[in-house]
Amino acid sequence: MEAAVWSPASRWGKDPEEKLMRRALRKELAVVAGIALLSLAVRAFGALTTDVFQDEGFYWRQAYEGLSFSPHPPAAPFAIRVGLAVFGQTMLGLRAASLLAGTAFVVMAYVLGRRIYGGRAGVWAAGFFACCPLFAGFGAVATPDALLVLAWMAFMYAAWRGTEAGFAGRPRAMGWWVVAGVALAAGLYSKYMMVLAVPSLCLGLLATREGRAQLKSPGPWLAVLMGVTLFAPVLLIWDWRHGWATLGYHLLARHQWAVSGGQIATYILSHLGAVSPLLIIGVFWALLHWQAWRRRPDPRGAWVSAFGWVPIVFFALPSAFTERTMNRVHWDAVGYAAGLVAFAILVRERGVRGRILRRRRRLAAAAMALGVATIAVALTAVRSPALAAKVLSEPPSIRMLGWGELAERVKQAQDEWKGPPRFIVADSFRTALCLSFHLGATDGVYMLFHSSGRRYGLTEEFARWGVDEPSMVKDRLGQDALYVHEFRFDGDTGKEVSPRRIHLFFSQVDKVADVFIVRGGRQLKHFGLFNCHELKLSPRARPTQ
């Protein structure tokens, strides 16, 4: 059942066939190394020349607060802490772990594709990953997604090696199942979506006669037991001590079910843009194609497809039955990771000749070219937000803009202040977190709550950090502050909305400066700085939302 793979244990140079295999391996490694390095260069350019955004600010702040599972597990904050320890309080330090992980899963795509279906399939898989906008983005920003994709692919690889060894009756199968269990736990510490690896594994084994026989062996169950044992007790103990904040949010608070026909269209369109249209065609062609393989004694196509279908279906079906927009492409990204490997196998499927083979190769080449073009457009939009603003009223790149300039102006305002030292309060958690990163401040920056705090499950975490409204009133009563407000536009009038709630908290509020973020001669963001005198305690100052 094993793909023909050159073994380092073979006698070097003794057999002409071994020489050819060794030469082919060197070529493959050179190509994959080139793809990975080029991908790293492009992602590093984007990562080091763009500003922080709110999710990164949250994980950065969480990195200094110790172990936390709310709303996500602690792997991403820990990775950020390591990066900052090595590279300092810089964008490289913030995003170093994701840059490395993004490079690693390009290489892992090759390793996985090669093991399952041969070296050329592995090279195609690496190319698809490097050219996919979704995974290029994961490898450039500091979120848990790159770590999750890497753990997912490591689990797929180790579990396949265990299954493969079990087919041949080799004793080292159990060792690979142990590695799979560790990969499963690592994925769970990255993001809770990793739990879908378990039903994916079961489906991949149940789909074929050979796989069903493996379910009678202890290997798969050992992997699942190890993964759960290494993760679940730590999660449950932490969550119990913190009022079940994590389970309560993910199982109850975030779900508001209602029929919404337009959501499925939003879901599809968002994925077409993030994955790239032709790559999505290739992914689903490959994921559907495994049904033709069921009649053959080769379970490889079914195996890879199972790890694609489970996450995609799990998130696609509920998208029409929730009030929340289900267009978050990072939720089911692991399904598309497996799908790209399946697409690479489809391109290299043996026994296919003539027009069908040419059609597949043309689709693969065109998909990679379109993916590269999409990455170039996205990078241009991030690096030239003024140009993007001419096309979209508020492009996403605007959110990653101007925080460093704002921080410099805040430092200047604090230096010019003649009174006692004062704390900083921001109009939202986005402003507070991004500003805190550039100030390097884990204390003395507070935020005014709004509804998105509860929407994203952050209320309990902000309270634990002591940066919410009640903590501000409790700890800073009678003190002065600098208030930072981002002006936004009223949808009805088209006019900037002035701050209102801040007057409920202080005896006197005076505007002292405007900060305009300008790119390409176009004003893209507008902040206001306000001197706030004597924080007061009154019934109206308590959160009412």
KAKA-V81781 format. One record per pair of residues at least 12 apart in sequence whose C-alpha atoms are under 8 Angstrom apart, sorted by the first residue. I is the first residue (numbers start at 1). J is the second residue. Records with the same first field share a line. If there is no record, write none. Layout:
I: J + J
//
This chain:
1: 164 + 167 + 168 + 298
2: 115 + 116 + 164
3: 114 + 115 + 116 + 117 + 118
4: 118
5: 114 + 115 + 118 + 119
6: 18 + 21 + 22 + 25
25: 119
28: 119 + 120 + 123
31: 123
32: 107 + 110 + 123 + 126 + 127
33: 107
35: 126 + 127 + 130
36: 103 + 106 + 107 + 126 + 130
37: 103
39: 103 + 130 + 136
40: 99 + 102 + 103
43: 99 + 136 + 137 + 139 + 140
44: 99 + 140
46: 140 + 379 + 382 + 383
47: 91 + 92 + 95 + 140 + 141
48: 91 + 92
49: 383
50: 382 + 383 + 400 + 401
51: 91 + 400 + 401 + 402 + 403 + 404
52: 91 + 400 + 401 + 403 + 434
53: 399 + 400 + 430 + 434
54: 399 + 429 + 430 + 431 + 433 + 434
55: 142 + 143
56: 94 + 141 + 142 + 143
57: 430 + 433 + 434 + 436 + 437
58: 433
59: 76 + 77 + 80 + 142 + 143
60: 77 + 80 + 81 + 94 + 437
61: 433 + 437 + 442
62: 77
63: 77 + 78 + 80 + 81
64: 81 + 442
65: 465
68: 238
69: 235 + 238 + 239 + 246
70: 245 + 246 + 457 + 458 + 461
71: 245 + 246 + 249 + 250 + 456 + 457 + 458 + 461
72: 190 + 191 + 192 + 246
73: 188 + 189 + 190 + 191 + 192
74: 189 + 190
75: 144 + 147 + 189 + 190
76: 142 + 143 + 144 + 147 + 190
79: 97
80: 93 + 94 + 95 + 96 + 97 + 142
81: 94
83: 95 + 96 + 97
89: 440
94: 142
95: 140 + 141 + 142
97: 142
98: 138 + 139 + 140 + 141 + 142 + 143 + 146 + 147
99: 139 + 140 + 141
100: 139
101: 139 + 146 + 147 + 150
102: 135 + 136 + 138 + 139 + 140 + 146 + 150
103: 139
104: 150
105: 129 + 149 + 150 + 153
106: 125 + 126 + 127 + 129 + 130
107: 126
108: 126 + 150 + 153 + 154
109: 122 + 125 + 126 + 129 + 153 + 341
110: 122 + 123 + 124 + 125 + 126
112: 153 + 156 + 157 + 341
113: 125 + 341 + 344 + 345
116: 300
117: 300 + 345
120: 348
121: 341 + 344 + 345 + 347 + 348
122: 341 + 344
124: 344
125: 340 + 341 + 343 + 344
127: 368
128: 279 + 340 + 344 + 368
129: 337 + 340
131: 368 + 369 + 371 + 372 + 375
132: 274 + 275 + 276 + 279 + 368 + 371 + 372 + 375
133: 274 + 275 + 276 + 371 + 372 + 374 + 375
134: 274 + 275 + 329 + 330 + 333
136: 375
144: 190 + 191
145: 190 + 191 + 330
147: 187 + 190
148: 187 + 188 + 190 + 191 + 194 + 334
149: 333 + 334 + 337
151: 183 + 184 + 186 + 187
152: 183 + 184 + 187 + 194 + 197 + 334
153: 337 + 338
154: 180 + 183
155: 179 + 180 + 181 + 183 + 184 + 197
156: 180 + 307
157: 180
158: 176 + 177 + 179 + 180
159: 176 + 177 + 180 + 220
161: 173 + 176
162: 174 + 175 + 176 + 177 + 219
163: 211 + 214
166: 214
167: 210 + 214
173: 219
174: 219
177: 219 + 220 + 222 + 223
178: 222 + 223 + 226
179: 223
180: 223
181: 222 + 223 + 224 + 225 + 226 + 227
182: 223 + 226 + 227 + 230
183: 227
184: 197 + 223 + 224 + 227
185: 226 + 227 + 228 + 230 + 231
186: 227
188: 231
189: 231
193: 331
196: 310 + 311
197: 307
198: 224
199: 310
200: 306 + 307 + 308 + 309 + 310
201: 303 + 306 + 307
203: 303 + 306
204: 302 + 303 + 304 + 305 + 306 + 307
205: 303
207: 294 + 299 + 302 + 303
208: 294 + 299 + 302
210: 297 + 299
211: 299
245: 460
249: 457
254: 455 + 456 + 457
255: 322 + 323 + 324
256: 322 + 323 + 324
257: 321 + 322 + 323
258: 320 + 321 + 322 + 323
259: 320 + 321 + 322 + 323
260: 320 + 321 + 322 + 323
261: 320 + 321
262: 320
263: 319 + 320 + 325 + 326 + 327
264: 316 + 319 + 320 + 326
266: 325 + 326 + 327
267: 316 + 319 + 325 + 326 + 327 + 328
268: 327
270: 327 + 328 + 329
271: 327 + 329
274: 329
275: 371
276: 367 + 370 + 371 + 374
277: 367
278: 363 + 366 + 367 + 370
279: 340 + 364 + 367 + 368 + 371
282: 340 + 343 + 363 + 364 + 367
283: 336 + 339 + 340 + 342 + 343
284: 339
285: 343
286: 305 + 339 + 342 + 343 + 345 + 346
287: 305 + 308 + 309 + 339 + 342 + 343
288: 305
289: 346
290: 302 + 305
301: 342 + 345
304: 338 + 339 + 341 + 342
305: 338 + 339 + 342
307: 334 + 335 + 338 + 339
308: 334 + 335 + 336 + 337 + 338 + 339
309: 335
310: 335
311: 332 + 333 + 334 + 335
312: 332 + 335 + 336
315: 331 + 332
346: 360
347: 360 + 361 + 364
381: 397
382: 397 + 398 + 400
384: 519 + 520
385: 397 + 398 + 519
386: 519 + 520 + 522 + 524
387: 520
398: 524 + 525
401: 517
402: 517 + 525
403: 434 + 435 + 438
404: 435 + 438
405: 517
406: 435 + 515 + 527
407: 435 + 438 + 439
409: 515
410: 529
411: 439
414: 482
421: 480
422: 479 + 480 + 481 + 482
423: 444 + 445 + 446 + 479 + 480 + 481 + 482
424: 444 + 445 + 446 + 481 + 482 + 483 + 484
425: 445 + 446 + 447 + 448 + 481 + 482 + 483 + 484
426: 445 + 446 + 447 + 448 + 483 + 484 + 485
427: 447 + 448 + 449 + 483 + 484 + 485 + 486
428: 447 + 448 + 449 + 450
429: 447 + 448 + 449 + 453
431: 484 + 485 + 486
432: 445 + 446 + 447
444: 467
445: 467
446: 467 + 468 + 469 + 472
447: 467 + 468 + 469
448: 468 + 469
449: 468 + 469 + 543
450: 545
451: 545
469: 542 + 543
470: 542 + 543
473: 535 + 536 + 537
476: 535
477: 534 + 535 + 536 + 537
478: 534 + 535 + 536
479: 533 + 534 + 535
480: 531 + 532 + 533 + 534 + 535
481: 531 + 532 + 533 + 534 + 535
482: 529 + 530 + 531 + 532
483: 502 + 529 + 530 + 531 + 532
484: 527 + 528 + 529 + 530
485: 499 + 527 + 528 + 529
486: 525 + 526 + 527 + 528
487: 499 + 525 + 526 + 527 + 528
488: 526
504: 540 + 541
505: 535 + 536 + 537 + 538 + 541
506: 532 + 533 + 534 + 535 + 536
507: 532 + 533 + 534 + 535 + 536
508: 532 + 533 + 534
509: 530 + 531 + 532 + 533
510: 530 + 531 + 532
511: 528 + 529 + 530 + 531
512: 528 + 529 + 530 + 531
513: 528 + 529 + 530
514: 526 + 527 + 528 + 529
515: 527 + 528 + 529
//
